[in-house]
Amino acid sequence: MGHAYSALYTRHWARRLGGRLLLRMEDVDPGRSKPEFAEAIIADLAWLGFDWDGAVLTQSTRNPAYDAAIRHLDQLGLVYTCFCTRAEIAGAARERDPDGAPLYPGTCRHLTPREIAARNEAGVPMQFRLDTEAAARRAGMLTYSLAAPNPNDRPQLRHARPERWGDIVLKRKDAPASYHLAVTVDDAFQGVTHVTRGTDMEAATDIHVLLQMLLGLPTPIYTFHRLILGADGRKLSKSDGARALRARRAEGMSAQEVRAELGF
């Protein structure tokens, strides 16, 4: 139901603004991305009566664009190689990021070329991180526009604070790009002017605005919708047993009833 609400909310805004509605398969994580998942998403959307404009963009076809973005950031002197595991980060972290995860303490930021070469030669898995503090200094004050409830009203100005995220991952050991890098590059590629996401993604906009500035990309207008919560007040999640749309469909619930329950 949370995914349905997000899709319907986005469609509502796109049509209200007289814009185009785009569908993108964000499948840069190979461990979580399978063709049958994409097919199920499209089937759910079709059942809801959801329509979109143009072809579906699949991120797994966009690896060259992500590599080019990382090369650009590297040329600015803002990228470094990291060999830390999640367990090592959790053990060394003294702070947490806005999502509550251990804040990376910059352990590998000052590795020498010889140390990096030795780890590479030993086959230690690596990832690329952004030196966020240096990037923020280069960027200066960053702001973005938050859409008002009425699209005819002036957007609100928000200040981005990317430093609170620490040195974010740009390219993971097991994926060609992080979510943050991929969506930033693809928003610009698709000409996105308005982004709608859940309120749980609002803080991450700090990172996207920073990357947009560094890569010379436009900053869209953002809006953040409420989350669909369970009876316990927590965000609905499949891992917590939330029913999928296809389960509701199998139980005889109609798409009209789903839309009505969600306020559409």
C-alpha positions, 0 to 999 in steps of 0.5 A, a space after each residue: 500500500 505504501 508503494 501504491 500511495 507513492 505512485 498515485 501521489 506522483 501521478 496526481 502531482 504530474 497530472 495536476 501540473 500538466 507534466 509528464 509522469 516517468 517510470 524508472 526501474 531502480 535496479 542497481 542493486 543486483 542482489 535485490 533486482 530480478 526481472 520478475 520483480 520488475 514485471 510484478 511492479 508493472 502488473 501492480 501499476 496496471 491494475 491500479 490504473 496507473 499510466 506513465 509517459 514514454 518508455 521505462 528507464 532501467 538503471 542497469 543499462 546506465 552504468 557508463 553514465 554513472 562511471 562518467 560521473 564518478 570520474 568527474 568527481 575524481 578529477 575534482 579530487 573528491 573521491 577515495 577508495 574505501 576497504 572498510 566492512 560494515 562491521 568495521 564501520 559499526 565498531 569505529 563509528 562514534 556518530 550516526 547519520 540521519 537514517 540512524 546508521 553508523 556514520 563512517 569515520 573516514 578511516 580510509 580517507 588518508 590511505 597512501 597510494 602504496 597502502 591502496 595498492 597493497 590492498 588491491 593486490 591482496 584482493 580486498 573488496 573496495 568501494 568509492 566514497 565521496 569526501 563530503 566535507 571537501 565537497 561541501 566546502 567546494 559547493 558552498 551554501 546549498 539550497 533547494 525548493 520544496 513545493 507548496 501544497 498548492 502548485 500555484 504558490 511559491 515553493 519554500 527554500 530549504 538549506 541542504 546540510 550534506 556534511 551530516 551524512 559523512 563520506 557517502 558511498 558512490 560505487 559499492 563493492 557489489 553494485 555499479 553505483 549507489 542509489 544516491 548517485 544513480 538517481 541524481 544522474 538519471 533525474 537530470 538525464 530524464 529532464 525531471 523538474 519535480 521529484 516526489 518521495 516519501 518523507 523518509 527520503 527528505 534528509 537524503 536530498 542533502 546528498 542529491 543537491 550536493 551531487 547536482 552542484 558538483 556534476 553541474 546538473 539542475 536541481 528539481 523541485 521536491 515534495 515529500 508525501 506522508 508514509 503509510 503506517 501499520 497499526 503499530 505506527 511503523 512504516 509498512 514493510 514486506 519484511 514485517 509482513 505487510 501484504 502485497 498488492 497482489 495479495 489484496 487483489 487475490 482476496 477480492 479487493 478492487 483497484 478502486 477500493 485501494 485508491 479510495 482507501 489511500 485517498 485517491 
